[in-house]
Amino acid sequence: MKGIIFNLIEEVISQDYGADAWDDLLEGTPVSGTYSAVATYPDSELGAIVDSAAAMTGLTPGQLLRYMGRRSLPLMAAALPRVLRRCTPAPGHSC
């Protein structure tokens, strides 16, 4: 999993649950907690964070993933506007 996903989850958790929430979430979770946006990390780390965040928020892991998707996509679009740009293809062309 790319580090940018972990960065987005950290940002959402910090915005919605307070500045200390990310550190609280990582306590007792077997992950590094420090992620570079361009590096790749084991999917198991994302799973551990999702499980911990679900327990912290009272959501099921599925609900948490949907919540994170809805909250993080606007953040990603703001950070990477050229990647997530709206596309209206010209006739005969694709985006």
Backbone as XML, in Angstrom:
<?xml version="1.0"?>
<chain id="A" units="angstrom">
  <residue number="1" name="MET">
    <atom name="N" x="0.862" y="-1.169" z="0.000"/>
    <atom name="CA" x="0.000" y="0.000" z="0.000"/>
    <atom name="C" x="0.910" y="1.234" z="0.000"/>
  </residue>
  <residue number="2" name="LYS">
    <atom name="N" x="0.564" y="2.205" z="-0.831"/>
    <atom name="CA" x="1.347" y="3.430" z="-0.905"/>
    <atom name="C" x="1.169" y="4.275" z="0.354"/>
  </residue>
  <residue number="3" name="GLY">
    <atom name="N" x="2.244" y="4.920" z="0.744"/>
    <atom name="CA" x="2.249" y="5.733" z="1.951"/>
    <atom name="C" x="1.253" y="6.871" z="1.935"/>
  </residue>
  <residue number="4" name="ILE">
    <atom name="N" x="0.911" y="7.373" z="0.747"/>
    <atom name="CA" x="-0.050" y="8.473" z="0.688"/>
    <atom name="C" x="-1.386" y="8.065" z="1.310"/>
  </residue>
  <residue number="5" name="ILE">
    <atom name="N" x="-1.757" y="6.807" z="1.209"/>
    <atom name="CA" x="-3.005" y="6.328" z="1.819"/>
    <atom name="C" x="-2.917" y="6.449" z="3.340"/>
  </residue>
  <residue number="6" name="PHE">
    <atom name="N" x="-1.775" y="6.066" z="3.897"/>
    <atom name="CA" x="-1.574" y="6.196" z="5.344"/>
    <atom name="C" x="-1.586" y="7.666" z="5.754"/>
  </residue>
  <residue number="7" name="ASN">
    <atom name="N" x="-0.968" y="8.524" z="4.937"/>
    <atom name="CA" x="-0.948" y="9.959" z="5.223"/>
    <atom name="C" x="-2.357" y="10.533" z="5.244"/>
  </residue>
  <residue number="8" name="LEU">
    <atom name="N" x="-3.188" y="10.108" z="4.291"/>
    <atom name="CA" x="-4.569" y="10.589" z="4.248"/>
    <atom name="C" x="-5.361" y="10.114" z="5.464"/>
  </residue>
  <residue number="9" name="ILE">
    <atom name="N" x="-5.182" y="8.866" z="5.844"/>
    <atom name="CA" x="-5.879" y="8.351" z="7.028"/>
    <atom name="C" x="-5.449" y="9.128" z="8.269"/>
  </residue>
  <residue number="10" name="GLU">
    <atom name="N" x="-4.147" y="9.381" z="8.394"/>
    <atom name="CA" x="-3.657" y="10.161" z="9.534"/>
    <atom name="C" x="-4.291" y="11.548" z="9.553"/>
  </residue>
  <residue number="11" name="GLU">
    <atom name="N" x="-4.375" y="12.195" z="8.401"/>
    <atom name="CA" x="-4.958" y="13.534" z="8.333"/>
    <atom name="C" x="-6.428" y="13.532" z="8.723"/>
  </residue>
  <residue number="12" name="VAL">
    <atom name="N" x="-7.182" y="12.568" z="8.221"/>
    <atom name="CA" x="-8.606" y="12.489" z="8.553"/>
    <atom name="C" x="-8.793" y="12.223" z="10.045"/>
  </residue>
  <residue number="13" name="ILE">
    <atom name="N" x="-8.059" y="11.263" z="10.583"/>
    <atom name="CA" x="-8.174" y="10.940" z="12.013"/>
    <atom name="C" x="-7.831" y="12.166" z="12.858"/>
  </residue>
  <residue number="14" name="SER">
    <atom name="N" x="-6.758" y="12.852" z="12.514"/>
    <atom name="CA" x="-6.341" y="14.035" z="13.278"/>
    <atom name="C" x="-7.369" y="15.160" z="13.181"/>
  </residue>
  <residue number="15" name="GLN">
    <atom name="N" x="-7.921" y="15.386" z="11.994"/>
    <atom name="CA" x="-8.926" y="16.439" z="11.823"/>
    <atom name="C" x="-10.210" y="16.122" z="12.573"/>
  </residue>
  <residue number="16" name="ASP">
    <atom name="N" x="-10.648" y="14.870" z="12.497"/>
    <atom name="CA" x="-11.956" y="14.515" z="13.032"/>
    <atom name="C" x="-11.951" y="14.122" z="14.505"/>
  </residue>
  <residue number="17" name="TYR">
    <atom name="N" x="-10.806" y="13.654" z="14.996"/>
    <atom name="CA" x="-10.764" y="13.143" z="16.368"/>
    <atom name="C" x="-9.726" y="13.836" z="17.244"/>
  </residue>
  <residue number="18" name="GLY">
    <atom name="N" x="-9.022" y="14.825" z="16.717"/>
    <atom name="CA" x="-8.073" y="15.588" z="17.509"/>
    <atom name="C" x="-6.623" y="15.256" z="17.188"/>
  </residue>
  <residue number="19" name="ALA">
    <atom name="N" x="-5.757" y="16.194" z="17.548"/>
    <atom name="CA" x="-4.338" y="16.103" z="17.201"/>
    <atom name="C" x="-3.649" y="14.864" z="17.773"/>
  </residue>
  <residue number="20" name="ASP">
    <atom name="N" x="-4.070" y="14.388" z="18.919"/>
    <atom name="CA" x="-3.430" y="13.230" z="19.549"/>
    <atom name="C" x="-4.028" y="11.901" z="19.108"/>
  </residue>
  <residue number="21" name="ALA">
    <atom name="N" x="-5.097" y="11.939" z="18.345"/>
    <atom name="CA" x="-5.821" y="10.718" z="18.000"/>
    <atom name="C" x="-4.975" y="9.737" z="17.203"/>
  </residue>
  <residue number="22" name="TRP">
    <atom name="N" x="-4.137" y="10.232" z="16.290"/>
    <atom name="CA" x="-3.301" y="9.328" z="15.484"/>
    <atom name="C" x="-2.347" y="8.555" z="16.380"/>
  </residue>
  <residue number="23" name="ASP">
    <atom name="N" x="-1.669" y="9.247" z="17.297"/>
    <atom name="CA" x="-0.759" y="8.562" z="18.209"/>
    <atom name="C" x="-1.513" y="7.581" z="19.108"/>
  </residue>
  <residue number="24" name="ASP">
    <atom name="N" x="-2.698" y="7.991" z="19.565"/>
    <atom name="CA" x="-3.516" y="7.097" z="20.390"/>
    <atom name="C" x="-3.905" y="5.842" z="19.605"/>
  </residue>
  <residue number="25" name="LEU">
    <atom name="N" x="-4.258" y="6.033" z="18.335"/>
    <atom name="CA" x="-4.650" y="4.917" z="17.479"/>
    <atom name="C" x="-3.501" y="3.937" z="17.293"/>
  </residue>
  <residue number="26" name="LEU">
    <atom name="N" x="-2.278" y="4.457" z="17.166"/>
    <atom name="CA" x="-1.125" y="3.601" z="16.894"/>
    <atom name="C" x="-0.637" y="2.827" z="18.119"/>
  </residue>
  <residue number="27" name="GLU">
    <atom name="N" x="-0.985" y="3.303" z="19.321"/>
    <atom name="CA" x="-0.553" y="2.602" z="20.533"/>
    <atom name="C" x="-1.079" y="1.171" z="20.513"/>
  </residue>
  <residue number="28" name="GLY">
    <atom name="N" x="-0.198" y="0.234" z="20.679"/>
    <atom name="CA" x="-0.581" y="-1.166" z="20.697"/>
    <atom name="C" x="-0.811" y="-1.766" z="19.321"/>
  </residue>
  <residue number="29" name="THR">
    <atom name="N" x="-0.601" y="-0.966" z="18.271"/>
    <atom name="CA" x="-0.745" y="-1.466" z="16.909"/>
    <atom name="C" x="0.649" y="-1.747" z="16.364"/>
  </residue>
  <residue number="30" name="PRO">
    <atom name="N" x="0.902" y="-2.920" z="15.798"/>
    <atom name="CA" x="2.253" y="-3.283" z="15.347"/>
    <atom name="C" x="2.629" y="-2.652" z="14.004"/>
  </residue>
  <residue number="31" name="VAL">
    <atom name="N" x="2.670" y="-1.311" z="13.970"/>
    <atom name="CA" x="3.037" y="-0.589" z="12.748"/>
    <atom name="C" x="4.048" y="0.494" z="13.103"/>
  </residue>
  <residue number="32" name="SER">
    <atom name="N" x="4.727" y="1.010" z="12.078"/>
    <atom name="CA" x="5.731" y="2.046" z="12.331"/>
    <atom name="C" x="5.084" y="3.383" z="12.664"/>
  </residue>
  <residue number="33" name="GLY">
    <atom name="N" x="3.996" y="3.737" z="11.971"/>
    <atom name="CA" x="3.318" y="5.001" z="12.237"/>
    <atom name="C" x="3.911" y="6.176" z="11.497"/>
  </residue>
  <residue number="34" name="THR">
    <atom name="N" x="5.045" y="5.997" z="10.854"/>
    <atom name="CA" x="5.685" y="7.054" z="10.076"/>
    <atom name="C" x="5.728" y="6.596" z="8.628"/>
  </residue>
  <residue number="35" name="TYR">
    <atom name="N" x="5.049" y="7.345" z="7.752"/>
    <atom name="CA" x="4.907" y="6.904" z="6.377"/>
    <atom name="C" x="5.289" y="8.003" z="5.392"/>
  </residue>
  <residue number="36" name="SER">
    <atom name="N" x="6.076" y="7.624" z="4.404"/>
    <atom name="CA" x="6.431" y="8.503" z="3.300"/>
    <atom name="C" x="5.397" y="8.298" z="2.197"/>
  </residue>
  <residue number="37" name="ALA">
    <atom name="N" x="4.900" y="9.378" z="1.635"/>
    <atom name="CA" x="3.837" y="9.286" z="0.635"/>
    <atom name="C" x="4.215" y="8.426" z="-0.562"/>
  </residue>
  <residue number="38" name="VAL">
    <atom name="N" x="5.488" y="8.405" z="-0.938"/>
    <atom name="CA" x="5.884" y="7.685" z="-2.151"/>
    <atom name="C" x="6.377" y="6.263" z="-1.889"/>
  </residue>
  <residue number="39" name="ALA">
    <atom name="N" x="6.567" y="5.903" z="-0.632"/>
    <atom name="CA" x="7.041" y="4.548" z="-0.301"/>
    <atom name="C" x="5.875" y="3.569" z="-0.307"/>
  </residue>
  <residue number="40" name="THR">
    <atom name="N" x="6.203" y="2.297" z="-0.331"/>
    <atom name="CA" x="5.205" y="1.226" z="-0.291"/>
    <atom name="C" x="5.364" y="0.450" z="1.010"/>
  </residue>
  <residue number="41" name="TYR">
    <atom name="N" x="4.247" y="0.135" z="1.643"/>
    <atom name="CA" x="4.241" y="-0.552" z="2.936"/>
    <atom name="C" x="3.376" y="-1.803" z="2.835"/>
  </residue>
  <residue number="42" name="PRO">
    <atom name="N" x="3.598" y="-2.758" z="3.740"/>
    <atom name="CA" x="2.796" y="-3.987" z="3.716"/>
    <atom name="C" x="1.309" y="-3.694" z="3.935"/>
  </residue>
  <residue number="43" name="ASP">
    <atom name="N" x="0.476" y="-4.387" z="3.189"/>
    <atom name="CA" x="-0.970" y="-4.231" z="3.358"/>
    <atom name="C" x="-1.403" y="-4.558" z="4.786"/>
  </residue>
  <residue number="44" name="SER">
    <atom name="N" x="-0.647" y="-5.418" z="5.452"/>
    <atom name="CA" x="-0.989" y="-5.796" z="6.829"/>
    <atom name="C" x="-0.960" y="-4.583" z="7.761"/>
  </residue>
  <residue number="45" name="GLU">
    <atom name="N" x="-0.111" y="-3.587" z="7.453"/>
    <atom name="CA" x="-0.080" y="-2.374" z="8.284"/>
    <atom name="C" x="-1.381" y="-1.598" z="8.135"/>
  </residue>
  <residue number="46" name="LEU">
    <atom name="N" x="-1.887" y="-1.519" z="6.919"/>
    <atom name="CA" x="-3.174" y="-0.842" z="6.713"/>
    <atom name="C" x="-4.279" y="-1.590" z="7.448"/>
  </residue>
  <residue number="47" name="GLY">
    <atom name="N" x="-4.262" y="-2.910" z="7.371"/>
    <atom name="CA" x="-5.260" y="-3.706" z="8.078"/>
    <atom name="C" x="-5.230" y="-3.460" z="9.580"/>
  </residue>
  <residue number="48" name="ALA">
    <atom name="N" x="-4.034" y="-3.384" z="10.153"/>
    <atom name="CA" x="-3.905" y="-3.132" z="11.590"/>
    <atom name="C" x="-4.434" y="-1.745" z="11.955"/>
  </residue>
  <residue number="49" name="ILE">
    <atom name="N" x="-4.151" y="-0.765" z="11.105"/>
    <atom name="CA" x="-4.632" y="0.594" z="11.370"/>
    <atom name="C" x="-6.150" y="0.658" z="11.236"/>
  </residue>
  <residue number="50" name="VAL">
    <atom name="N" x="-6.704" y="-0.002" z="10.229"/>
    <atom name="CA" x="-8.156" y="-0.023" z="10.049"/>
    <atom name="C" x="-8.820" y="-0.672" z="11.260"/>
  </residue>
  <residue number="51" name="ASP">
    <atom name="N" x="-8.288" y="-1.783" z="11.723"/>
    <atom name="CA" x="-8.862" y="-2.448" z="12.896"/>
    <atom name="C" x="-8.803" y="-1.552" z="14.126"/>
  </residue>
  <residue number="52" name="SER">
    <atom name="N" x="-7.662" y="-0.899" z="14.328"/>
    <atom name="CA" x="-7.507" y="-0.015" z="15.486"/>
    <atom name="C" x="-8.427" y="1.196" z="15.379"/>
  </residue>
  <residue number="53" name="ALA">
    <atom name="N" x="-8.521" y="1.784" z="14.186"/>
    <atom name="CA" x="-9.380" y="2.951" z="13.989"/>
    <atom name="C" x="-10.853" y="2.576" z="14.145"/>
  </residue>
  <residue number="54" name="ALA">
    <atom name="N" x="-11.224" y="1.395" z="13.686"/>
    <atom name="CA" x="-12.602" y="0.948" z="13.845"/>
    <atom name="C" x="-12.944" y="0.815" z="15.330"/>
  </residue>
  <residue number="55" name="ALA">
    <atom name="N" x="-12.047" y="0.220" z="16.087"/>
    <atom name="CA" x="-12.277" y="0.084" z="17.526"/>
    <atom name="C" x="-12.366" y="1.457" z="18.197"/>
  </residue>
  <residue number="56" name="MET">
    <atom name="N" x="-11.510" y="2.384" z="17.771"/>
    <atom name="CA" x="-11.485" y="3.719" z="18.367"/>
    <atom name="C" x="-12.768" y="4.501" z="18.060"/>
  </residue>
  <residue number="57" name="THR">
    <atom name="N" x="-13.292" y="4.344" z="16.851"/>
    <atom name="CA" x="-14.449" y="5.132" z="16.429"/>
    <atom name="C" x="-15.784" y="4.445" z="16.690"/>
  </residue>
  <residue number="58" name="GLY">
    <atom name="N" x="-15.759" y="3.129" z="16.933"/>
    <atom name="CA" x="-17.000" y="2.398" z="17.121"/>
    <atom name="C" x="-17.639" y="1.964" z="15.808"/>
  </residue>
  <residue number="59" name="LEU">
    <atom name="N" x="-16.936" y="2.167" z="14.700"/>
    <atom name="CA" x="-17.431" y="1.738" z="13.390"/>
    <atom name="C" x="-16.932" y="0.329" z="13.090"/>
  </residue>
  <residue number="60" name="THR">
    <atom name="N" x="-17.617" y="-0.369" z="12.209"/>
    <atom name="CA" x="-17.082" y="-1.638" z="11.734"/>
    <atom name="C" x="-15.941" y="-1.317" z="10.766"/>
  </residue>
  <residue number="61" name="PRO">
    <atom name="N" x="-15.039" y="-2.260" z="10.501"/>
    <atom name="CA" x="-13.976" y="-1.984" z="9.522"/>
    <atom name="C" x="-14.530" y="-1.553" z="8.158"/>
  </residue>
  <residue number="62" name="GLY">
    <atom name="N" x="-15.611" y="-2.146" z="7.696"/>
    <atom name="CA" x="-16.217" y="-1.747" z="6.426"/>
    <atom name="C" x="-16.745" y="-0.322" z="6.456"/>
  </residue>
  <residue number="63" name="GLN">
    <atom name="N" x="-17.427" y="0.025" z="7.540"/>
    <atom name="CA" x="-17.926" y="1.394" z="7.689"/>
    <atom name="C" x="-16.767" y="2.386" z="7.738"/>
  </residue>
  <residue number="64" name="LEU">
    <atom name="N" x="-15.716" y="2.006" z="8.444"/>
    <atom name="CA" x="-14.557" y="2.886" z="8.561"/>
    <atom name="C" x="-13.909" y="3.126" z="7.198"/>
  </residue>
  <residue number="65" name="LEU">
    <atom name="N" x="-13.772" y="2.076" z="6.392"/>
    <atom name="CA" x="-13.177" y="2.242" z="5.068"/>
    <atom name="C" x="-14.010" y="3.172" z="4.191"/>
  </residue>
  <residue number="66" name="ARG">
    <atom name="N" x="-15.316" y="3.037" z="4.241"/>
    <atom name="CA" x="-16.171" y="3.940" z="3.471"/>
    <atom name="C" x="-16.048" y="5.374" z="3.978"/>
  </residue>
  <residue number="67" name="TYR">
    <atom name="N" x="-16.040" y="5.529" z="5.278"/>
    <atom name="CA" x="-15.891" y="6.854" z="5.891"/>
    <atom name="C" x="-14.561" y="7.484" z="5.469"/>
  </residue>
  <residue number="68" name="MET">
    <atom name="N" x="-13.479" y="6.715" z="5.545"/>
    <atom name="CA" x="-12.162" y="7.230" z="5.163"/>
    <atom name="C" x="-12.121" y="7.595" z="3.679"/>
  </residue>
  <residue number="69" name="GLY">
    <atom name="N" x="-12.767" y="6.796" z="2.847"/>
    <atom name="CA" x="-12.808" y="7.110" z="1.430"/>
    <atom name="C" x="-13.521" y="8.424" z="1.164"/>
  </residue>
  <residue number="70" name="ARG">
    <atom name="N" x="-14.684" y="8.596" z="1.789"/>
    <atom name="CA" x="-15.444" y="9.836" z="1.589"/>
    <atom name="C" x="-14.685" y="11.055" z="2.108"/>
  </residue>
  <residue number="71" name="ARG">
    <atom name="N" x="-14.016" y="10.902" z="3.236"/>
    <atom name="CA" x="-13.310" y="12.036" z="3.842"/>
    <atom name="C" x="-11.967" y="12.313" z="3.174"/>
  </residue>
  <residue number="72" name="SER">
    <atom name="N" x="-11.287" y="11.278" z="2.683"/>
    <atom name="CA" x="-9.934" y="11.481" z="2.171"/>
    <atom name="C" x="-9.878" y="11.855" z="0.690"/>
  </residue>
  <residue number="73" name="LEU">
    <atom name="N" x="-10.881" y="11.486" z="-0.096"/>
    <atom name="CA" x="-10.829" y="11.824" z="-1.515"/>
    <atom name="C" x="-10.768" y="13.334" z="-1.774"/>
  </residue>
  <residue number="74" name="PRO">
    <atom name="N" x="-11.544" y="14.161" z="-1.085"/>
    <atom name="CA" x="-11.381" y="15.600" z="-1.297"/>
    <atom name="C" x="-9.979" y="16.099" z="-0.913"/>
  </residue>
  <residue number="75" name="LEU">
    <atom name="N" x="-9.389" y="15.511" z="0.119"/>
    <atom name="CA" x="-8.033" y="15.891" z="0.507"/>
    <atom name="C" x="-7.038" y="15.507" z="-0.577"/>
  </residue>
  <residue number="76" name="MET">
    <atom name="N" x="-7.226" y="14.309" z="-1.153"/>
    <atom name="CA" x="-6.343" y="13.859" z="-2.221"/>
    <atom name="C" x="-6.511" y="14.738" z="-3.461"/>
  </residue>
  <residue number="77" name="ALA">
    <atom name="N" x="-7.746" y="15.078" z="-3.782"/>
    <atom name="CA" x="-8.004" y="15.925" z="-4.948"/>
    <atom name="C" x="-7.357" y="17.296" z="-4.781"/>
  </residue>
  <residue number="78" name="ALA">
    <atom name="N" x="-7.371" y="17.831" z="-3.561"/>
    <atom name="CA" x="-6.734" y="19.125" z="-3.315"/>
    <atom name="C" x="-5.218" y="19.022" z="-3.403"/>
  </residue>
  <residue number="79" name="ALA">
    <atom name="N" x="-4.668" y="17.912" z="-2.937"/>
    <atom name="CA" x="-3.211" y="17.730" z="-2.943"/>
    <atom name="C" x="-2.678" y="17.354" z="-4.324"/>
  </residue>
  <residue number="80" name="LEU">
    <atom name="N" x="-3.486" y="16.659" z="-5.110"/>
    <atom name="CA" x="-3.044" y="16.159" z="-6.422"/>
    <atom name="C" x="-4.050" y="16.538" z="-7.510"/>
  </residue>
  <residue number="81" name="PRO">
    <atom name="N" x="-4.254" y="17.811" z="-7.748"/>
    <atom name="CA" x="-5.310" y="18.207" z="-8.686"/>
    <atom name="C" x="-5.101" y="17.701" z="-10.107"/>
  </residue>
  <residue number="82" name="ARG">
    <atom name="N" x="-3.876" y="17.561" z="-10.549"/>
    <atom name="CA" x="-3.645" y="17.097" z="-11.914"/>
    <atom name="C" x="-3.943" y="15.604" z="-12.062"/>
  </residue>
  <residue number="83" name="VAL">
    <atom name="N" x="-3.814" y="14.869" z="-10.981"/>
    <atom name="CA" x="-4.079" y="13.433" z="-11.025"/>
    <atom name="C" x="-5.582" y="13.166" z="-11.002"/>
  </residue>
  <residue number="84" name="LEU">
    <atom name="N" x="-6.289" y="13.917" z="-10.201"/>
    <atom name="CA" x="-7.725" y="13.690" z="-10.039"/>
    <atom name="C" x="-8.544" y="14.799" z="-10.688"/>
  </residue>
  <residue number="85" name="ARG">
    <atom name="N" x="-8.119" y="15.243" z="-11.832"/>
    <atom name="CA" x="-8.825" y="16.325" z="-12.511"/>
    <atom name="C" x="-10.095" y="15.805" z="-13.171"/>
  </residue>
  <residue number="86" name="ARG">
    <atom name="N" x="-11.017" y="16.693" z="-13.312"/>
    <atom name="CA" x="-12.236" y="16.356" z="-14.051"/>
    <atom name="C" x="-11.876" y="16.328" z="-15.529"/>
  </residue>
  <residue number="87" name="CYS">
    <atom name="N" x="-12.373" y="15.374" z="-16.230"/>
    <atom name="CA" x="-12.025" y="15.213" z="-17.630"/>
    <atom name="C" x="-13.274" y="15.222" z="-18.496"/>
  </residue>
  <residue number="88" name="THR">
    <atom name="N" x="-13.236" y="16.039" z="-19.518"/>
    <atom name="CA" x="-14.264" y="16.023" z="-20.544"/>
    <atom name="C" x="-13.531" y="15.772" z="-21.860"/>
  </residue>
  <residue number="89" name="PRO">
    <atom name="N" x="-13.521" y="14.524" z="-22.310"/>
    <atom name="CA" x="-12.741" y="14.206" z="-23.507"/>
    <atom name="C" x="-13.324" y="14.819" z="-24.767"/>
  </residue>
  <residue number="90" name="ALA">
    <atom name="N" x="-12.456" y="15.202" z="-25.651"/>
    <atom name="CA" x="-12.867" y="15.662" z="-26.972"/>
    <atom name="C" x="-13.363" y="14.460" z="-27.759"/>
  </residue>
  <residue number="91" name="PRO">
    <atom name="N" x="-14.219" y="14.675" z="-28.716"/>
    <atom name="CA" x="-14.690" y="13.535" z="-29.524"/>
    <atom name="C" x="-13.513" y="12.748" z="-30.092"/>
  </residue>
  <residue number="92" name="GLY">
    <atom name="N" x="-13.560" y="11.448" z="-29.905"/>
    <atom name="CA" x="-12.509" y="10.577" z="-30.398"/>
    <atom name="C" x="-11.292" y="10.468" z="-29.505"/>
  </residue>
  <residue number="93" name="HIS">
    <atom name="N" x="-11.312" y="11.128" z="-28.339"/>
    <atom name="CA" x="-10.185" y="11.088" z="-27.401"/>
    <atom name="C" x="-10.660" y="10.607" z="-26.039"/>
  </residue>
  <residue number="94" name="SER">
    <atom name="N" x="-9.718" y="10.134" z="-25.246"/>
    <atom name="CA" x="-10.047" y="9.734" z="-23.880"/>
    <atom name="C" x="-9.144" y="10.492" z="-22.916"/>
  </residue>
  <residue number="95" name="CYS">
    <atom name="N" x="-9.511" y="10.487" z="-21.678"/>
    <atom name="CA" x="-8.709" y="11.168" z="-20.651"/>
    <atom name="C" x="-7.616" y="10.283" z="-20.132"/>
  </residue>
</chain>
